[in-house]
Amino acid sequence: MTLTKVFKLDTNNDLDFSTGNIQVIDGVDSLAQRIQTRLNTFRGECFLDPSTGTPWISQVFTSSLPTTSALNAAIVSSLSTVDGILEIVALDYTFDRRTRKLDISLQILSETNETLTINTGSVV
């Protein structure tokens, strides 16, 4: 597995200063956070790398209600470039029409053969 160290984010996706210092995470914690961040970033949002993120606008929300195939394609293509993922074992999501929120639940097999369960909460 690529041992990518990243700054730890808190529940508001801000840098975690809970100990008084910036915290750094690696391993599966880093992988889980990088997946969460990738799904919460709209493709084109990051001016440093416009190809980073998930194509929510260009591929998913092109009609009034997202299709299953569009959601699957967007999520899988977005996560295909995250280092450390060996396989997406399970992918489930719910779309709440009333609040227009998408909740994603994933099971990922990491390159270290650890299975991670990630619940993103509302991503869009």
C-alpha beads as a LAMMPS data file, in Angstrom:
LAMMPS data file: protein, C-alpha beads

124 atoms
123 bonds

1 atom types
1 bond types

-500.0 500.0 xlo xhi
-500.0 500.0 ylo yhi
-500.0 500.0 zlo zhi

Masses

1 110.0

Atoms # bond

1 1 1 0.000 0.000 0.000
2 1 1 1.152 3.462 -0.687
3 1 1 1.944 4.871 2.735
4 1 1 0.393 8.239 2.118
5 1 1 0.430 10.528 5.106
6 1 1 -2.251 13.186 5.187
7 1 1 -3.381 15.853 7.602
8 1 1 -6.245 14.534 9.711
9 1 1 -9.587 16.265 9.175
10 1 1 -12.280 16.681 11.817
11 1 1 -15.992 16.004 11.350
12 1 1 -16.385 19.403 9.635
13 1 1 -13.604 18.567 7.129
14 1 1 -11.317 21.143 8.724
15 1 1 -7.786 20.433 9.922
16 1 1 -7.922 18.587 13.243
17 1 1 -6.275 20.655 15.983
18 1 1 -7.937 18.757 18.854
19 1 1 -4.554 18.042 20.461
20 1 1 -3.285 21.574 19.913
21 1 1 -1.195 20.496 16.915
22 1 1 -1.940 19.468 13.361
23 1 1 -2.392 15.707 13.347
24 1 1 -1.108 13.404 10.619
25 1 1 -2.588 10.007 9.743
26 1 1 -1.445 7.193 7.477
27 1 1 -2.360 3.605 6.553
28 1 1 -6.034 2.653 6.406
29 1 1 -7.058 5.818 8.275
30 1 1 -5.453 7.855 5.516
31 1 1 -7.144 5.707 2.867
32 1 1 -10.585 6.126 4.437
33 1 1 -10.139 9.900 4.657
34 1 1 -8.857 10.162 1.074
35 1 1 -11.909 8.209 -0.152
36 1 1 -14.243 10.449 1.829
37 1 1 -12.511 13.565 0.515
38 1 1 -12.606 12.334 -3.092
39 1 1 -16.356 11.698 -2.892
40 1 1 -17.000 15.084 -1.279
41 1 1 -15.052 17.007 -3.929
42 1 1 -16.750 18.015 -7.152
43 1 1 -14.568 17.389 -10.208
44 1 1 -13.162 20.745 -11.298
45 1 1 -13.484 22.259 -7.819
46 1 1 -9.761 22.092 -7.019
47 1 1 -7.906 24.733 -9.035
48 1 1 -4.581 22.933 -8.500
49 1 1 -5.867 19.755 -10.164
50 1 1 -9.241 20.113 -11.925
51 1 1 -9.315 16.361 -12.683
52 1 1 -9.544 15.547 -8.958
53 1 1 -12.950 14.793 -7.495
54 1 1 -16.154 13.094 -8.500
55 1 1 -18.043 14.121 -11.664
56 1 1 -21.300 14.826 -9.839
57 1 1 -22.388 17.671 -12.108
58 1 1 -21.114 16.442 -15.473
59 1 1 -22.156 12.773 -15.176
60 1 1 -24.703 12.321 -12.396
61 1 1 -26.932 15.369 -12.035
62 1 1 -27.585 15.872 -15.716
63 1 1 -31.265 15.081 -15.205
64 1 1 -33.747 15.583 -12.400
65 1 1 -33.114 12.196 -10.776
66 1 1 -29.731 10.460 -10.935
67 1 1 -29.718 7.017 -12.515
68 1 1 -28.149 3.986 -10.868
69 1 1 -25.729 3.508 -13.733
70 1 1 -24.623 7.155 -13.612
71 1 1 -24.060 6.980 -9.854
72 1 1 -22.107 3.714 -10.089
73 1 1 -19.954 4.988 -12.942
74 1 1 -19.171 8.288 -11.227
75 1 1 -18.252 6.690 -7.900
76 1 1 -16.177 3.867 -9.380
77 1 1 -14.313 6.134 -11.819
78 1 1 -13.618 8.660 -9.074
79 1 1 -12.244 6.043 -6.689
80 1 1 -10.199 4.274 -9.366
81 1 1 -7.427 6.840 -8.936
82 1 1 -7.212 6.627 -5.138
83 1 1 -3.983 4.855 -4.208
84 1 1 -4.438 1.929 -1.837
85 1 1 -7.751 0.527 -3.103
86 1 1 -7.484 -3.043 -4.321
87 1 1 -11.217 -3.591 -4.875
88 1 1 -14.602 -2.043 -4.208
89 1 1 -16.335 -4.973 -2.521
90 1 1 -19.730 -3.370 -1.949
91 1 1 -21.345 -0.095 -2.938
92 1 1 -24.682 1.092 -1.657
93 1 1 -26.320 4.476 -1.556
94 1 1 -29.584 6.186 -0.820
95 1 1 -30.849 9.366 -2.387
96 1 1 -33.325 11.406 -0.356
97 1 1 -35.453 13.336 -2.838
98 1 1 -36.873 15.620 -0.176
99 1 1 -33.489 16.846 1.111
100 1 1 -31.622 16.098 -2.146
101 1 1 -28.872 14.326 -0.184
102 1 1 -26.889 11.313 -1.310
103 1 1 -25.520 8.954 1.336
104 1 1 -22.908 6.429 0.216
105 1 1 -21.794 3.280 1.993
106 1 1 -18.755 1.388 0.712
107 1 1 -16.771 -1.686 1.541
108 1 1 -13.228 -1.428 0.229
109 1 1 -10.480 -4.030 0.151
110 1 1 -7.196 -2.210 0.688
111 1 1 -3.842 -3.199 -0.753
112 1 1 -2.962 -4.499 2.720
113 1 1 -5.958 -6.902 2.467
114 1 1 -7.918 -5.026 5.118
115 1 1 -11.628 -4.491 4.562
116 1 1 -12.807 -0.969 5.297
117 1 1 -16.428 0.059 5.708
118 1 1 -16.935 3.710 4.895
119 1 1 -20.180 5.622 5.373
120 1 1 -19.822 9.015 3.811
121 1 1 -22.869 10.710 5.172
122 1 1 -24.333 13.226 2.758
123 1 1 -21.921 13.927 -0.071
124 1 1 -23.983 16.181 -2.304

Bonds

1 1 1 2
2 1 2 3
3 1 3 4
4 1 4 5
5 1 5 6
6 1 6 7
7 1 7 8
8 1 8 9
9 1 9 10
10 1 10 11
11 1 11 12
12 1 12 13
13 1 13 14
14 1 14 15
15 1 15 16
16 1 16 17
17 1 17 18
18 1 18 19
19 1 19 20
20 1 20 21
21 1 21 22
22 1 22 23
23 1 23 24
24 1 24 25
25 1 25 26
26 1 26 27
27 1 27 28
28 1 28 29
29 1 29 30
30 1 30 31
31 1 31 32
32 1 32 33
33 1 33 34
34 1 34 35
35 1 35 36
36 1 36 37
37 1 37 38
38 1 38 39
39 1 39 40
40 1 40 41
41 1 41 42
42 1 42 43
43 1 43 44
44 1 44 45
45 1 45 46
46 1 46 47
47 1 47 48
48 1 48 49
49 1 49 50
50 1 50 51
51 1 51 52
52 1 52 53
53 1 53 54
54 1 54 55
55 1 55 56
56 1 56 57
57 1 57 58
58 1 58 59
59 1 59 60
60 1 60 61
61 1 61 62
62 1 62 63
63 1 63 64
64 1 64 65
65 1 65 66
66 1 66 67
67 1 67 68
68 1 68 69
69 1 69 70
70 1 70 71
71 1 71 72
72 1 72 73
73 1 73 74
74 1 74 75
75 1 75 76
76 1 76 77
77 1 77 78
78 1 78 79
79 1 79 80
80 1 80 81
81 1 81 82
82 1 82 83
83 1 83 84
84 1 84 85
85 1 85 86
86 1 86 87
87 1 87 88
88 1 88 89
89 1 89 90
90 1 90 91
91 1 91 92
92 1 92 93
93 1 93 94
94 1 94 95
95 1 95 96
96 1 96 97
97 1 97 98
98 1 98 99
99 1 99 100
100 1 100 101
101 1 101 102
102 1 102 103
103 1 103 104
104 1 104 105
105 1 105 106
106 1 106 107
107 1 107 108
108 1 108 109
109 1 109 110
110 1 110 111
111 1 111 112
112 1 112 113
113 1 113 114
114 1 114 115
115 1 115 116
116 1 116 117
117 1 117 118
118 1 118 119
119 1 119 120
120 1 120 121
121 1 121 122
122 1 122 123
123 1 123 124
